Amino acid sequence: MWKKVFSSPVAYFTFGLAMGVILLSLYGRQNIRYVSSFSRSVIIPQIQPSPDTPKTKQALQLLQNMVPLVQKYPWFKNLDEYLLIKVTDADNSPFSVRIKNGEVTIKPGWDNSQKPTLAVEKVYTIHLKRLNQILADGEIEDQEKFEIASVFLVPGLQALYNSDVLYFPGDKRFLKLDNFIQVELTNSFNAKDSDGVPIEAKATVINADGYWLVFPGWQGQSDVRYTVDVDQLIHYYYLINYKFKELKPQDLLGRSAILDEYMKLRQETLSYSKYK
């Protein structure tokens, strides 16, 4: 009986139609999952320099002390960064730091006439002192890299999700960005803060109506989670803020090697998905 049913043209058509509907349904769900377009939510204010106080002078001196120390590292010449830093325990002193071709310019205040690569609003003098200490010996150990990266995790994610490539015209679902993301920078060294407490570097990224919001710590139950080590975090930052920076909207999909590199890194660091 069943052999006769499936041998008829009508049966083959009906079966094919049903399979097509199922496949289209699965494809549609996959497409709905990922965010297709974004809106910029980061507004950087123009901030005047803080009054000249002993604390602001100390913060500026600590920043200036780092310049000759970091210029000794060969990789420093490759950086092209514009940093906005606010030193919280130094009367919230704001500083603009331009790094290019191995040269550094530090100015009090936030100048928003240029888009910053990083805006770090919670830096403390103890971070600046520790950074001076790390740079002074001419070699940055893996644990020290983690200490530095843990301070920059949240502002680093804010910079990634404010990258120009995300705001090119067109559908962005090919980047496979979920609405609710958690990120952890692994502390495999049991590195501790100044109070002797193990450093926890976690963040939550939420897309709300196309706007990316980044919060410290893990909030709620995410769609996906990414677990990265320091080298992988640096790889993400370099890939999006340097390699993707070279792209134009018209050749984004044509540069398959860069997209393949991004997808490979994404897959390597994906540690949880509610869709699996």
C-alpha positions in Angstrom: 0.0 0.0 0.0 2.7 2.6 1.1 4.7 1.7 -1.9 1.9 2.6 -4.2 1.2 5.9 -2.3 4.9 7.1 -2.6 5.1 6.0 -6.2 2.6 8.6 -7.3 3.7 12.1 -8.6 1.2 13.8 -6.2 2.9 12.1 -3.2 6.4 13.1 -4.3 5.1 16.7 -4.8 3.4 16.7 -1.4 6.5 15.2 0.4 8.8 17.7 -1.3 6.6 20.6 -0.4 6.5 19.5 3.3 10.3 19.2 3.4 10.7 22.6 1.8 8.4 24.2 4.5 10.4 22.5 7.3 13.7 23.7 5.9 12.4 27.3 5.3 11.1 27.3 8.9 14.5 26.3 10.3 16.3 28.8 8.1 13.8 31.5 9.2 14.4 30.8 12.9 18.1 31.0 12.4 17.8 34.3 10.6 15.4 35.7 13.3 17.9 34.8 16.0 20.7 37.1 14.8 20.5 41.0 14.9 20.2 42.4 11.4 20.9 46.1 11.9 22.3 48.4 14.6 22.1 52.0 15.9 24.9 53.8 17.6 24.2 54.4 21.3 27.6 55.7 22.4 27.7 59.4 22.8 31.1 60.8 24.0 30.8 64.1 25.8 33.3 66.9 25.6 34.8 67.3 29.0 36.9 70.2 30.2 40.1 69.6 32.1 39.8 69.2 35.8 41.1 71.9 38.1 44.8 71.6 38.9 45.0 69.7 42.1 47.7 67.4 43.6 45.6 64.3 42.5 45.2 65.5 38.9 48.9 66.3 38.7 49.8 62.9 40.0 47.5 61.2 37.5 49.0 63.1 34.6 52.5 62.4 35.8 51.8 58.6 36.0 50.5 58.7 32.4 53.5 60.6 31.2 55.9 58.3 33.1 54.5 55.4 31.0 55.4 56.9 27.6 59.2 56.1 27.5 58.5 52.7 29.1 56.0 51.5 26.5 57.9 53.0 23.6 60.6 50.4 24.2 58.3 47.6 23.0 58.4 47.0 19.2 54.7 46.3 18.8 53.9 49.8 20.2 54.9 51.4 16.9 52.0 49.6 15.2 49.3 51.0 17.4 46.8 53.7 16.1 44.7 54.5 19.1 42.8 57.5 20.6 42.0 56.9 24.2 39.8 58.8 26.5 40.5 58.1 30.2 38.9 59.2 33.4 40.8 58.7 36.6 38.1 58.2 39.2 40.0 58.7 42.4 41.9 61.8 41.0 38.8 64.1 41.0 37.5 62.2 38.0 40.3 63.8 35.9 39.7 63.3 32.2 42.6 62.8 29.7 42.8 62.4 26.0 45.7 60.1 24.8 46.7 59.9 21.1 49.0 57.0 20.1 50.3 56.8 16.5 53.6 55.8 14.9 55.1 55.2 18.3 54.4 58.8 19.5 52.1 59.7 22.4 50.3 62.9 23.1 48.5 63.3 26.4 46.1 66.2 27.0 43.9 67.0 30.0 40.2 66.9 29.2 38.1 64.8 26.7 38.2 66.0 23.2 35.4 64.3 21.3 36.2 65.9 17.9 37.7 62.6 17.0 36.0 59.2 17.6 37.9 57.4 20.3 39.0 53.8 20.0 38.5 53.3 23.7 36.7 55.4 26.4 37.7 54.1 29.8 35.7 55.9 32.6 36.9 53.9 35.6 40.6 54.0 35.9 42.2 54.4 39.3 45.6 55.6 40.3 46.5 52.2 41.5 45.9 50.9 38.0 48.3 53.5 36.6 50.9 52.7 39.2 50.6 49.0 38.6 50.9 49.6 34.8 54.1 51.6 35.4 55.5 48.8 37.4 54.6 46.2 34.8 56.1 48.2 31.9 59.3 49.0 33.8 61.0 45.6 33.6 60.8 45.5 29.8 58.8 42.2 29.6 55.0 41.7 30.1 54.2 38.3 31.6 51.0 36.5 30.8 49.5 37.2 34.2 50.3 40.9 33.8 48.6 40.9 30.4 45.5 39.5 32.1 45.6 42.2 34.8 45.7 44.9 32.1 43.1 43.3 29.9 40.7 42.9 32.9 40.5 46.7 33.3 39.8 47.1 29.6 37.3 44.3 29.1 34.1 46.4 29.4 35.4 49.5 27.5 37.0 47.1 25.0 33.6 45.5 24.3 32.0 48.9 24.0 34.6 49.8 21.4 34.0 46.5 19.5 30.3 47.0 19.4 30.8 50.7 18.3 33.1 49.6 15.4 32.2 51.3 12.1 31.9 47.9 10.3 28.7 47.1 12.3 27.1 50.3 11.0 27.7 49.8 7.3 24.5 49.7 5.2 22.9 46.3 4.7 21.9 43.2 6.7 24.3 42.2 9.4 23.0 38.7 10.2 26.1 37.2 8.5 28.1 38.4 11.6 26.0 36.1 13.8 25.5 38.5 16.7 22.9 37.4 19.2 20.8 39.7 21.3 22.0 38.7 24.7 25.7 37.9 25.2 27.9 37.1 28.1 31.7 37.3 28.0 34.3 36.0 30.4 38.1 36.7 30.3 39.5 33.7 32.0 41.7 34.2 35.1 43.8 31.1 34.7 46.6 32.6 36.8 44.4 33.3 39.9 45.6 36.9 39.6 44.4 39.0 42.6 43.5 42.7 43.0 45.1 45.0 45.5 42.9 43.6 48.2 44.0 40.1 47.6 40.7 39.1 45.9 40.8 37.0 42.7 40.1 39.2 39.7 36.8 38.4 37.9 36.5 39.8 34.4 33.0 39.3 33.1 30.6 41.4 31.0 27.1 41.3 29.6 26.2 42.7 26.1 22.6 43.3 25.3 21.0 44.5 22.1 17.9 46.6 22.7 16.1 47.7 19.5 19.4 47.8 17.6 21.4 49.6 20.4 24.3 47.7 22.0 24.6 48.1 25.8 27.6 46.7 27.8 27.4 46.1 31.5 30.1 44.8 33.9 29.5 41.3 35.3 27.0 38.7 34.2 23.4 39.8 34.1 20.4 37.4 33.6 20.4 34.3 31.4 22.2 34.9 28.1 21.5 33.5 24.6 25.2 32.7 24.2 28.5 33.0 26.2 32.0 33.6 25.0 35.0 32.5 27.1 38.3 34.1 26.0 41.9 34.2 27.1 44.0 37.3 26.8 45.4 36.4 23.3 41.9 35.7 22.0 40.6 39.0 23.4 43.5 40.9 21.7 42.8 39.0 18.5 39.1 40.1 18.5 40.1 43.7 19.1 42.8 43.7 16.4 40.5 41.9 13.9 37.6 44.3 14.3 39.4 47.6 15.1 42.3 47.2 12.7 41.6 44.6 10.0 37.9 45.4 9.6 38.7 49.1 9.8 40.4 48.9 6.3 37.2 47.6 4.7 34.7 49.7 2.8 30.9 48.9 2.7 31.1 47.7 -0.9 33.8 45.1 -0.3 32.8 43.7 3.1 31.3 40.4 1.8 34.1 40.2 -0.8 36.8 39.9 1.8 36.1 36.3 2.7 39.5 35.7 4.4 38.8 38.3 7.1 35.3 37.0 7.7 36.5 33.4 7.9 39.1 34.5 10.5 36.3 36.2 12.5 34.0 33.1 12.3 36.8 30.8 13.3 37.6 32.9 16.3 33.9 33.1 17.2 33.5 29.3 17.1 36.7 28.8 19.2 35.5 31.0 21.9 31.8 30.1 22.0 31.4 28.2 25.3 27.6 28.1 25.7 24.5 28.5 23.5 20.9 28.1 24.5 20.3 27.0 20.9 22.3 23.8 21.2 
